[in-house]
Structures are given as C-alpha cells and as structure tokens.
Amino acid sequence: MSGDSKIGPVGGVGRTGPLRRVAGEAVVSMRAPVQLRPAQENLPTAKLTRLAGSLAEQAPPVDVARVAALRTAIASGSYGVHPAIIAGAMLDFHGRGAE
C-alpha cells in the first residue's frame, strides 16, 4: 500500500474530474477551471453593510409639525377618535384577513 491510501480523504477534497497529460507536462484536470471573482465585486456588499449600519444608528424620521398639531388638538379636546375609521385602516394595512 502507498502512504496516500492509508490517510484517506482529507477535508472533503476530492478529484474534480478525470486526469490527463498535456504535452508530456504535469497532470491536469479535464474540468474547466473555476472562475475567481475579483475582490472589487465584494465592495458593494461592504458599502451596503456600512450604509445599513449607519441608517440603523439614526433616529426614525418624525414629522415634528404633525406631532405638535396632534398634541395641541388632544390638549384642547378637539381631537376625535373614530373607532370605525381606525379599525378600517388596520384591516386595510393587514390585508383584510385571509382572502
């Protein structure tokens, strides 16, 4: 037995295809070579990751004028709550149940 047959496969790496000799040179695989992607293709992923992180750190947008108007209306008692309108908006948002 040769030394290789005693070791067995290592790390799940196996032959990718039958081997052949090319012009008396070293043994090469008949399978097409794997196309490597340049490092620049990962650049958009890194940029998007940084952008997502910076957006997550920011406070959500708030319409300060709308909040002030609602506070004033609630304080003065002129803000009306209409349960039917609220329920309809909730159903519209969630797709009106299983259709």
PyRosetta script that sets phi, psi and omega in degrees:
from pyrosetta import init, pose_from_sequence

init()
pose = pose_from_sequence("MSGDSKIGPVGGVGRTGPLRRVAGEAVVSMRAPVQLRPAQENLPTAKLTRLAGSLAEQAPPVDVARVAALRTAIASGSYGVHPAIIAGAMLDFHGRGAE")
pose.set_psi(1, 146.8)
pose.set_omega(1, 176.5)
pose.set_phi(2, -88.3)
pose.set_psi(2, 166.8)
pose.set_omega(2, -179.8)
pose.set_phi(3, -62.7)
pose.set_psi(3, -34.7)
pose.set_omega(3, -178.9)
pose.set_phi(4, -65.1)
pose.set_psi(4, -36.4)
pose.set_omega(4, -177.1)
pose.set_phi(5, -70.8)
pose.set_psi(5, -21.2)
pose.set_omega(5, 178.6)
pose.set_phi(6, -79.2)
pose.set_psi(6, -28.4)
pose.set_omega(6, -175.8)
pose.set_phi(7, -79.3)
pose.set_psi(7, -45.1)
pose.set_omega(7, -177.9)
pose.set_phi(8, 83.1)
pose.set_psi(8, -176.8)
pose.set_omega(8, -178.1)
pose.set_phi(9, -67.3)
pose.set_psi(9, 142.8)
pose.set_omega(9, -179.4)
pose.set_phi(10, -119.2)
pose.set_psi(10, 125.2)
pose.set_omega(10, 174.7)
pose.set_phi(11, 64.0)
pose.set_psi(11, 22.1)
pose.set_omega(11, 176.9)
pose.set_phi(12, 71.4)
pose.set_psi(12, 13.6)
pose.set_omega(12, -179.3)
pose.set_phi(13, -89.8)
pose.set_psi(13, 125.1)
pose.set_omega(13, 179.7)
pose.set_phi(14, -130.5)
pose.set_psi(14, 177.5)
pose.set_omega(14, 178.7)
pose.set_phi(15, -70.1)
pose.set_psi(15, 138.2)
pose.set_omega(15, -177.9)
pose.set_phi(16, -89.8)
pose.set_psi(16, -15.1)
pose.set_omega(16, -179.8)
pose.set_phi(17, -175.5)
pose.set_psi(17, 175.7)
pose.set_omega(17, 179.2)
pose.set_phi(18, -64.9)
pose.set_psi(18, 152.0)
pose.set_omega(18, -178.4)
pose.set_phi(19, -99.7)
pose.set_psi(19, 151.6)
pose.set_omega(19, 176.1)
pose.set_phi(20, -148.0)
pose.set_psi(20, 159.9)
pose.set_omega(20, 177.0)
pose.set_phi(21, -94.3)
pose.set_psi(21, 139.2)
pose.set_omega(21, 178.0)
pose.set_phi(22, -116.4)
pose.set_psi(22, 113.4)
pose.set_omega(22, 176.9)
pose.set_phi(23, 48.3)
pose.set_psi(23, 41.4)
pose.set_omega(23, 176.7)
pose.set_phi(24, 71.7)
pose.set_psi(24, 10.4)
pose.set_omega(24, -179.7)
pose.set_phi(25, -91.3)
pose.set_psi(25, -162.9)
pose.set_omega(25, -177.6)
pose.set_phi(26, -64.5)
pose.set_psi(26, 161.7)
pose.set_omega(26, 179.0)
pose.set_phi(27, -73.8)
pose.set_psi(27, 132.7)
pose.set_omega(27, 179.7)
pose.set_phi(28, -130.7)
pose.set_psi(28, 162.2)
pose.set_omega(28, 179.4)
pose.set_phi(29, -83.8)
pose.set_psi(29, 147.3)
pose.set_omega(29, 176.5)
pose.set_phi(30, -82.9)
pose.set_psi(30, -10.9)
pose.set_omega(30, -179.8)
pose.set_phi(31, -75.1)
pose.set_psi(31, 147.2)
pose.set_omega(31, -179.8)
pose.set_phi(32, -62.4)
pose.set_psi(32, 143.2)
pose.set_omega(32, 179.7)
pose.set_phi(33, -66.1)
pose.set_psi(33, 149.9)
pose.set_omega(33, 179.2)
pose.set_phi(34, -72.7)
pose.set_psi(34, 132.4)
pose.set_omega(34, 178.3)
pose.set_phi(35, -83.0)
pose.set_psi(35, 120.5)
pose.set_omega(35, 178.8)
pose.set_phi(36, -88.0)
pose.set_psi(36, 139.9)
pose.set_omega(36, 178.0)
pose.set_phi(37, -90.1)
pose.set_psi(37, 138.7)
pose.set_omega(37, 177.9)
pose.set_phi(38, -67.7)
pose.set_psi(38, 155.4)
pose.set_omega(38, -178.0)
pose.set_phi(39, -62.6)
pose.set_psi(39, -23.9)
pose.set_omega(39, -178.2)
pose.set_phi(40, -65.2)
pose.set_psi(40, -24.4)
pose.set_omega(40, 179.4)
pose.set_phi(41, -67.3)
pose.set_psi(41, -22.4)
pose.set_omega(41, 178.1)
pose.set_phi(42, -82.3)
pose.set_psi(42, -11.3)
pose.set_omega(42, -178.2)
pose.set_phi(43, -59.6)
pose.set_psi(43, -45.2)
pose.set_omega(43, 178.5)
pose.set_phi(44, -60.5)
pose.set_psi(44, -34.9)
pose.set_omega(44, 178.6)
pose.set_phi(45, -64.1)
pose.set_psi(45, -43.4)
pose.set_omega(45, 179.3)
pose.set_phi(46, -64.6)
pose.set_psi(46, -41.8)
pose.set_omega(46, 179.0)
pose.set_phi(47, -63.4)
pose.set_psi(47, -43.5)
pose.set_omega(47, 179.5)
pose.set_phi(48, -64.6)
pose.set_psi(48, -36.4)
pose.set_omega(48, 178.5)
pose.set_phi(49, -64.8)
pose.set_psi(49, -44.6)
pose.set_omega(49, 178.5)
pose.set_phi(50, -64.9)
pose.set_psi(50, -40.8)
pose.set_omega(50, 179.3)
pose.set_phi(51, -63.0)
pose.set_psi(51, -44.2)
pose.set_omega(51, 178.5)
pose.set_phi(52, -61.8)
pose.set_psi(52, -39.8)
pose.set_omega(52, 178.2)
pose.set_phi(53, -64.7)
pose.set_psi(53, -43.0)
pose.set_omega(53, -179.7)
pose.set_phi(54, -68.6)
pose.set_psi(54, -35.7)
pose.set_omega(54, 177.5)
pose.set_phi(55, -68.6)
pose.set_psi(55, -34.5)
pose.set_omega(55, 179.2)
pose.set_phi(56, -67.7)
pose.set_psi(56, -28.3)
pose.set_omega(56, -179.4)
pose.set_phi(57, -78.6)
pose.set_psi(57, -19.6)
pose.set_omega(57, -177.9)
pose.set_phi(58, -80.0)
pose.set_psi(58, 151.8)
pose.set_omega(58, 176.1)
pose.set_phi(59, -72.8)
pose.set_psi(59, 150.1)
pose.set_omega(59, 178.7)
pose.set_phi(60, -65.4)
pose.set_psi(60, 151.4)
pose.set_omega(60, 180.0)
pose.set_phi(61, -67.1)
pose.set_psi(61, 137.1)
pose.set_omega(61, -178.8)
pose.set_phi(62, -128.6)
pose.set_psi(62, 131.2)
pose.set_omega(62, 175.2)
pose.set_phi(63, -84.6)
pose.set_psi(63, 92.6)
pose.set_omega(63, -174.2)
pose.set_phi(64, -60.6)
pose.set_psi(64, -38.1)
pose.set_omega(64, -179.9)
pose.set_phi(65, -65.3)
pose.set_psi(65, -40.1)
pose.set_omega(65, 179.4)
pose.set_phi(66, -66.8)
pose.set_psi(66, -41.0)
pose.set_omega(66, 178.4)
pose.set_phi(67, -62.3)
pose.set_psi(67, -42.8)
pose.set_omega(67, 179.9)
pose.set_phi(68, -64.1)
pose.set_psi(68, -40.5)
pose.set_omega(68, 179.7)
pose.set_phi(69, -65.9)
pose.set_psi(69, -40.9)
pose.set_omega(69, 178.1)
pose.set_phi(70, -66.2)
pose.set_psi(70, -40.9)
pose.set_omega(70, 177.8)
pose.set_phi(71, -61.6)
pose.set_psi(71, -41.5)
pose.set_omega(71, 179.5)
pose.set_phi(72, -64.6)
pose.set_psi(72, -43.8)
pose.set_omega(72, -179.1)
pose.set_phi(73, -65.0)
pose.set_psi(73, -40.3)
pose.set_omega(73, 178.8)
pose.set_phi(74, -67.1)
pose.set_psi(74, -43.0)
pose.set_omega(74, -178.8)
pose.set_phi(75, -64.7)
pose.set_psi(75, -35.8)
pose.set_omega(75, -178.4)
pose.set_phi(76, -84.9)
pose.set_psi(76, -10.4)
pose.set_omega(76, 179.6)
pose.set_phi(77, 84.5)
pose.set_psi(77, 9.5)
pose.set_omega(77, -178.3)
pose.set_phi(78, -94.0)
pose.set_psi(78, -1.6)
pose.set_omega(78, 179.0)
pose.set_phi(79, -85.0)
pose.set_psi(79, 119.2)
pose.set_omega(79, -178.0)
pose.set_phi(80, -100.5)
pose.set_psi(80, 134.8)
pose.set_omega(80, 176.4)
pose.set_phi(81, -100.2)
pose.set_psi(81, 124.6)
pose.set_omega(81, -178.9)
pose.set_phi(82, -118.6)
pose.set_psi(82, 98.2)
pose.set_omega(82, -174.9)
pose.set_phi(83, -57.5)
pose.set_psi(83, -35.7)
pose.set_omega(83, -179.5)
pose.set_phi(84, -65.7)
pose.set_psi(84, -39.1)
pose.set_omega(84, 178.7)
pose.set_phi(85, -68.0)
pose.set_psi(85, -42.1)
pose.set_omega(85, 179.1)
pose.set_phi(86, -64.0)
pose.set_psi(86, -44.6)
pose.set_omega(86, 179.6)
pose.set_phi(87, -62.9)
pose.set_psi(87, -42.4)
pose.set_omega(87, 178.2)
pose.set_phi(88, -61.9)
pose.set_psi(88, -41.6)
pose.set_omega(88, 178.4)
pose.set_phi(89, -65.5)
pose.set_psi(89, -38.3)
pose.set_omega(89, 178.1)
pose.set_phi(90, -64.5)
pose.set_psi(90, -43.2)
pose.set_omega(90, 179.2)
pose.set_phi(91, -65.8)
pose.set_psi(91, -39.6)
pose.set_omega(91, 177.4)
pose.set_phi(92, -63.8)
pose.set_psi(92, -40.7)
pose.set_omega(92, -179.6)
pose.set_phi(93, -64.1)
pose.set_psi(93, -39.7)
pose.set_omega(93, -175.5)
pose.set_phi(94, -95.2)
pose.set_psi(94, 10.0)
pose.set_omega(94, 173.8)
pose.set_phi(95, 82.5)
pose.set_psi(95, 19.7)
pose.set_omega(95, 176.5)
pose.set_phi(96, 55.8)
pose.set_psi(96, 36.4)
pose.set_omega(96, 174.3)
pose.set_phi(97, 80.0)
pose.set_psi(97, -167.6)
pose.set_omega(97, -178.3)
pose.set_phi(98, -79.2)
pose.set_psi(98, 113.0)
pose.set_omega(98, 178.9)
pose.set_phi(99, -109.5)
pose.dump_pdb("model.pdb")
